[in-house]
Amino acid sequence: MYITSLVENKYLSFRAIITNLLNQVNYISLTTDICTVMNSTRSFIVVTCHFIDENEHCINSLCLGVENLTPHHTAKNISEDLKNLIFNYWNIEKTKIV
């Protein structure tokens, strides 16, 4: 129980740092990949963001999440999964995505 609490607290502090960092960035590029588990019907969507750190003059990449994908890989379902995983969870404005 103690270790679980430590991990959860570390995640919350890390999430706050990343959210703050993403709020300061002007433009974000996203890449996604859909992975299907062999011999299974389970699929996951992986989302990575890329941005330029203007203070450090370097490109940064962060994996924002890996989520179960809805069973049917339609554009509508993928769009909803991305909206929930990216826009809502990380509070990224759509206008920042290029």
C-alpha positions, 0 to 999 in steps of 0.5 A: 500500500505504501509503495502504491501511494508513493508511485501515485504521488510521483505520477501526480507531480510528474503530470503537473510538471508535464501539463505546465510544460505543455501549457508553455509550448506554442506548437505541438506535433502529435504522432500516433500508432495503433498496436494490436496484440497478436492472437487477440482482438485487443488494440491500443493507441499510443500517442506521442507529442513533439515540441521545440523547447525554445529555452533549450533550443532542442526538440522534446518528445513525450509519450502522452499515453497508451490506451485501450482502443475501441473495438472498431477502428473507425475514424469517429472512434479513433477521434473520440479516443484521441480527444479523451486521451489528449485534449481532455486529459492533458488540457491541450488546446486544439489550436496548438496542434500542428 
